[in-house]
Amino acid sequence: MTRNQNTTTTRHRLEIAIGAAGLVLLLAVPATAGNLAVTGAAANSGSYGLELTVSTCAGAQDLNLSGTISSDETACNTITTGDPTTVSGTVTLTAGTSISFGNGFSVANGSDFTAAIDATLTPFAWVQDDSPANETTYSAEFFVNANGLNIGGGEVLKHFVAYSGSTEQLRVLINSSKQLVLEVRRDNGTYATSAPLSLATGWNEVDVTWEAAASATATLAVNGGTPVTLTAVDNDTTRIASVRWGAIGGTVSSTSGTMYLDDFTSWR
């Protein structure tokens, strides 16, 4: 593949090497992000490669609790309590990544309350790049092999997400038909959604472009084919400051399997 690029292009590569000096991973892996292993066998080329296992989440992804809690509650990802919320009796709250308590949270007299984080509950895992600096343009290229990933009917996995703070400005989804879908956030908080593009068997090259403008254009292409394009997206106030790549979120109560990732590059 040949891509023209000007001299002002800045590129950031996800590099993974295994050697005598040990493991080198140049993007952060959250401590509670689930099972993310580096393996040479996953390499698409050279010595790079990520193997990522998505485990079935047999319960609610996220729970928002309020009022009186009198029994144990478990969420695969997060638990958040409203205002007010009172724990009464012997209660354990268990979440895969985080538990957040509102200002009105309390434990009744004589109650026994435990809050626990169990990282094995979450099906999500990713690598993160914090190098973008409030970018108004962003492009990325990466490779994915989803042969071993089984996405449940009607479920969607967030595979690539670009953020401004905690707000998702750009995301690439994988649906249950092994198709990629591009979504771009508008300034009004809604998302423009592209037509789907099918992943081929084996390794797939994925290219994404994004810009912030009053009438912006974003594209998604697979294996150098004709891209799907979103046009006239009003998102001129948005910026990109970090990206995640892997299994970031979504609805995956019956999704499981293994996917392989490789050769991540971004420029803007």
URNOR-V867194 format. One record per residue. N is the residue number from 1. RES is the residue in three letters. SS is DSSP state (a for helix, b for strand, c for the rest). D_FIRST is the distance of its C-alpha to the first C-alpha in Angstrom with 1 decimal. Layout:
n=N res=RES ss=SS d_first=D_FIRST
n=N res=RES ss=SS d_first=D_FIRST
//
This chain:
n=1 res=MET ss=c d_first=0.0
n=2 res=THR ss=c d_first=3.8
n=3 res=ARG ss=c d_first=6.7
n=4 res=ASN ss=c d_first=10.2
n=5 res=GLN ss=c d_first=12.8
n=6 res=ASN ss=c d_first=16.5
n=7 res=THR ss=c d_first=18.8
n=8 res=THR ss=c d_first=20.4
n=9 res=THR ss=c d_first=17.5
n=10 res=THR ss=c d_first=18.8
n=11 res=ARG ss=b d_first=16.5
n=12 res=HIS ss=b d_first=18.2
n=13 res=ARG ss=b d_first=16.9
n=14 res=LEU ss=c d_first=18.8
n=15 res=GLU ss=c d_first=19.7
n=16 res=ILE ss=b d_first=21.9
n=17 res=ALA ss=b d_first=23.6
n=18 res=ILE ss=b d_first=26.6
n=19 res=GLY ss=b d_first=28.8
n=20 res=ALA ss=c d_first=32.3
n=21 res=ALA ss=c d_first=32.4
n=22 res=GLY ss=b d_first=31.7
n=23 res=LEU ss=b d_first=29.1
n=24 res=VAL ss=b d_first=27.1
n=25 res=LEU ss=b d_first=25.7
n=26 res=LEU ss=c d_first=24.8
n=27 res=LEU ss=c d_first=25.2
n=28 res=ALA ss=b d_first=28.6
n=29 res=VAL ss=c d_first=29.6
n=30 res=PRO ss=c d_first=32.7
n=31 res=ALA ss=c d_first=35.6
n=32 res=THR ss=c d_first=36.5
n=33 res=ALA ss=c d_first=33.1
n=34 res=GLY ss=c d_first=33.8
n=35 res=ASN ss=c d_first=32.2
n=36 res=LEU ss=b d_first=29.0
n=37 res=ALA ss=b d_first=28.4
n=38 res=VAL ss=b d_first=25.9
n=39 res=THR ss=c d_first=25.2
n=40 res=GLY ss=a d_first=23.3
n=41 res=ALA ss=a d_first=23.3
n=42 res=ALA ss=a d_first=21.0
n=43 res=ALA ss=c d_first=18.2
n=44 res=ASN ss=c d_first=14.7
n=45 res=SER ss=c d_first=14.0
n=46 res=GLY ss=c d_first=16.3
n=47 res=SER ss=c d_first=19.5
n=48 res=TYR ss=c d_first=18.4
n=49 res=GLY ss=c d_first=19.4
n=50 res=LEU ss=b d_first=21.9
n=51 res=GLU ss=b d_first=24.2
n=52 res=LEU ss=b d_first=26.0
n=53 res=THR ss=b d_first=29.1
n=54 res=VAL ss=b d_first=30.4
n=55 res=SER ss=c d_first=34.1
n=56 res=THR ss=c d_first=36.2
n=57 res=CYS ss=c d_first=38.3
n=58 res=ALA ss=c d_first=41.7
n=59 res=GLY ss=c d_first=43.1
n=60 res=ALA ss=c d_first=42.5
n=61 res=GLN ss=c d_first=39.4
n=62 res=ASP ss=b d_first=41.3
n=63 res=LEU ss=b d_first=45.1
n=64 res=ASN ss=b d_first=47.0
n=65 res=LEU ss=b d_first=50.7
n=66 res=SER ss=b d_first=53.8
n=67 res=GLY ss=b d_first=57.5
n=68 res=THR ss=b d_first=59.1
n=69 res=ILE ss=b d_first=57.1
n=70 res=SER ss=c d_first=59.3
n=71 res=SER ss=c d_first=57.0
n=72 res=ASP ss=c d_first=53.9
n=73 res=GLU ss=b d_first=50.5
n=74 res=THR ss=b d_first=47.0
n=75 res=ALA ss=b d_first=43.6
n=76 res=CYS ss=c d_first=40.2
n=77 res=ASN ss=c d_first=38.8
n=78 res=THR ss=b d_first=41.3
n=79 res=ILE ss=b d_first=45.0
n=80 res=THR ss=b d_first=46.4
n=81 res=THR ss=b d_first=50.1
n=82 res=GLY ss=b d_first=51.6
n=83 res=ASP ss=b d_first=54.7
n=84 res=PRO ss=b d_first=57.2
n=85 res=THR ss=b d_first=56.4
n=86 res=THR ss=b d_first=59.1
n=87 res=VAL ss=b d_first=58.8
n=88 res=SER ss=c d_first=62.0
n=89 res=GLY ss=c d_first=62.8
n=90 res=THR ss=b d_first=60.7
n=91 res=VAL ss=b d_first=57.0
n=92 res=THR ss=b d_first=53.7
n=93 res=LEU ss=b d_first=50.5
n=94 res=THR ss=b d_first=47.3
n=95 res=ALA ss=b d_first=43.7
n=96 res=GLY ss=c d_first=40.4
n=97 res=THR ss=c d_first=39.2
n=98 res=SER ss=b d_first=42.0
n=99 res=ILE ss=b d_first=45.4
n=100 res=SER ss=b d_first=46.5
n=101 res=PHE ss=c d_first=50.2
n=102 res=GLY ss=c d_first=51.5
n=103 res=ASN ss=c d_first=54.4
n=104 res=GLY ss=c d_first=56.8
n=105 res=PHE ss=b d_first=56.0
n=106 res=SER ss=b d_first=59.2
n=107 res=VAL ss=b d_first=60.6
n=108 res=ALA ss=c d_first=64.0
n=109 res=ASN ss=c d_first=67.0
n=110 res=GLY ss=c d_first=67.2
n=111 res=SER ss=c d_first=63.7
n=112 res=ASP ss=b d_first=61.3
n=113 res=PHE ss=b d_first=57.7
n=114 res=THR ss=b d_first=54.6
n=115 res=ALA ss=b d_first=51.0
n=116 res=ALA ss=b d_first=48.3
n=117 res=ILE ss=b d_first=44.6
n=118 res=ASP ss=c d_first=43.1
n=119 res=ALA ss=a d_first=39.4
n=120 res=THR ss=a d_first=39.3
n=121 res=LEU ss=a d_first=39.9
n=122 res=THR ss=c d_first=36.7
n=123 res=PRO ss=c d_first=33.7
n=124 res=PHE ss=c d_first=31.4
n=125 res=ALA ss=b d_first=29.3
n=126 res=TRP ss=b d_first=26.5
n=127 res=VAL ss=b d_first=25.1
n=128 res=GLN ss=b d_first=25.7
n=129 res=ASP ss=b d_first=24.4
n=130 res=ASP ss=c d_first=27.2
n=131 res=SER ss=c d_first=25.5
n=132 res=PRO ss=c d_first=25.0
n=133 res=ALA ss=c d_first=28.1
n=134 res=ASN ss=c d_first=29.1
n=135 res=GLU ss=b d_first=25.9
n=136 res=THR ss=c d_first=25.9
n=137 res=THR ss=b d_first=22.2
n=138 res=TYR ss=b d_first=19.7
n=139 res=SER ss=b d_first=16.1
n=140 res=ALA ss=b d_first=14.6
n=141 res=GLU ss=b d_first=11.7
n=142 res=PHE ss=b d_first=12.9
n=143 res=PHE ss=b d_first=13.0
n=144 res=VAL ss=b d_first=16.2
n=145 res=ASN ss=b d_first=18.1
n=146 res=ALA ss=c d_first=21.3
n=147 res=ASN ss=c d_first=22.8
n=148 res=GLY ss=c d_first=25.8
n=149 res=LEU ss=b d_first=26.5
n=150 res=ASN ss=b d_first=29.3
n=151 res=ILE ss=c d_first=29.8
n=152 res=GLY ss=c d_first=33.3
n=153 res=GLY ss=c d_first=34.1
n=154 res=GLY ss=c d_first=33.9
n=155 res=GLU ss=c d_first=32.5
n=156 res=VAL ss=b d_first=29.5
n=157 res=LEU ss=b d_first=27.7
n=158 res=LYS ss=b d_first=26.4
n=159 res=HIS ss=b d_first=23.1
n=160 res=PHE ss=b d_first=21.8
n=161 res=VAL ss=b d_first=24.4
n=162 res=ALA ss=b d_first=24.7
n=163 res=TYR ss=b d_first=28.3
n=164 res=SER ss=b d_first=30.8
n=165 res=GLY ss=c d_first=33.6
n=166 res=SER ss=c d_first=34.0
n=167 res=THR ss=b d_first=32.9
n=168 res=GLU ss=b d_first=29.7
n=169 res=GLN ss=b d_first=28.0
n=170 res=LEU ss=b d_first=24.6
n=171 res=ARG ss=b d_first=24.0
n=172 res=VAL ss=b d_first=21.7
n=173 res=LEU ss=b d_first=24.0
n=174 res=ILE ss=b d_first=23.8
n=175 res=ASN ss=b d_first=26.6
n=176 res=SER ss=c d_first=28.6
n=177 res=SER ss=c d_first=26.6
n=178 res=LYS ss=c d_first=23.4
n=179 res=GLN ss=b d_first=22.1
n=180 res=LEU ss=b d_first=20.6
n=181 res=VAL ss=b d_first=22.6
n=182 res=LEU ss=b d_first=22.1
n=183 res=GLU ss=b d_first=25.4
n=184 res=VAL ss=b d_first=26.2
n=185 res=ARG ss=b d_first=29.7
n=186 res=ARG ss=c d_first=31.9
n=187 res=ASP ss=c d_first=34.6
n=188 res=ASN ss=c d_first=37.2
n=189 res=GLY ss=c d_first=35.8
n=190 res=THR ss=c d_first=34.5
n=191 res=TYR ss=b d_first=30.9
n=192 res=ALA ss=b d_first=28.8
n=193 res=THR ss=b d_first=27.1
n=194 res=SER ss=c d_first=24.2
n=195 res=ALA ss=c d_first=24.0
n=196 res=PRO ss=c d_first=22.6
n=197 res=LEU ss=b d_first=19.2
n=198 res=SER ss=b d_first=19.5
n=199 res=LEU ss=c d_first=17.8
n=200 res=ALA ss=c d_first=17.1
n=201 res=THR ss=c d_first=18.8
n=202 res=GLY ss=c d_first=17.3
n=203 res=TRP ss=c d_first=14.3
n=204 res=ASN ss=b d_first=12.7
n=205 res=GLU ss=b d_first=10.0
n=206 res=VAL ss=b d_first=12.1
n=207 res=ASP ss=b d_first=11.8
n=208 res=VAL ss=b d_first=15.2
n=209 res=THR ss=b d_first=16.7
n=210 res=TRP ss=b d_first=20.5
n=211 res=GLU ss=b d_first=23.2
n=212 res=ALA ss=c d_first=27.0
n=213 res=ALA ss=c d_first=28.9
n=214 res=ALA ss=c d_first=31.8
n=215 res=SER ss=c d_first=29.6
n=216 res=ALA ss=b d_first=26.2
n=217 res=THR ss=b d_first=22.9
n=218 res=ALA ss=b d_first=20.7
n=219 res=THR ss=b d_first=17.6
n=220 res=LEU ss=b d_first=16.1
n=221 res=ALA ss=b d_first=13.1
n=222 res=VAL ss=b d_first=12.3
n=223 res=ASN ss=c d_first=9.5
n=224 res=GLY ss=c d_first=8.0
n=225 res=GLY ss=c d_first=11.6
n=226 res=THR ss=c d_first=14.3
n=227 res=PRO ss=c d_first=15.2
n=228 res=VAL ss=b d_first=18.8
n=229 res=THR ss=b d_first=20.5
n=230 res=LEU ss=b d_first=23.6
n=231 res=THR ss=b d_first=25.6
n=232 res=ALA ss=b d_first=28.9
n=233 res=VAL ss=b d_first=29.0
n=234 res=ASP ss=c d_first=31.8
n=235 res=ASN ss=c d_first=30.7
n=236 res=ASP ss=c d_first=31.5
n=237 res=THR ss=c d_first=33.5
n=238 res=THR ss=c d_first=30.9
n=239 res=ARG ss=c d_first=29.0
n=240 res=ILE ss=b d_first=26.6
n=241 res=ALA ss=c d_first=28.0
n=242 res=SER ss=b d_first=26.6
n=243 res=VAL ss=b d_first=24.1
n=244 res=ARG ss=b d_first=24.5
n=245 res=TRP ss=b d_first=22.1
n=246 res=GLY ss=b d_first=23.5
n=247 res=ALA ss=b d_first=26.6
n=248 res=ILE ss=b d_first=28.2
n=249 res=GLY ss=b d_first=30.7
n=250 res=GLY ss=b d_first=31.6
n=251 res=THR ss=b d_first=34.0
n=252 res=VAL ss=c d_first=33.7
n=253 res=SER ss=c d_first=37.3
n=254 res=SER ss=c d_first=36.4
n=255 res=THR ss=c d_first=32.7
n=256 res=SER ss=b d_first=32.0
n=257 res=GLY ss=b d_first=29.7
n=258 res=THR ss=b d_first=26.8
n=259 res=MET ss=b d_first=23.2
n=260 res=TYR ss=b d_first=20.5
n=261 res=LEU ss=b d_first=18.3
n=262 res=ASP ss=b d_first=15.8
n=263 res=ASP ss=b d_first=13.6
n=264 res=PHE ss=b d_first=14.9
n=265 res=THR ss=b d_first=14.0
n=266 res=SER ss=b d_first=15.8
n=267 res=TRP ss=b d_first=16.5
n=268 res=ARG ss=c d_first=19.2
//
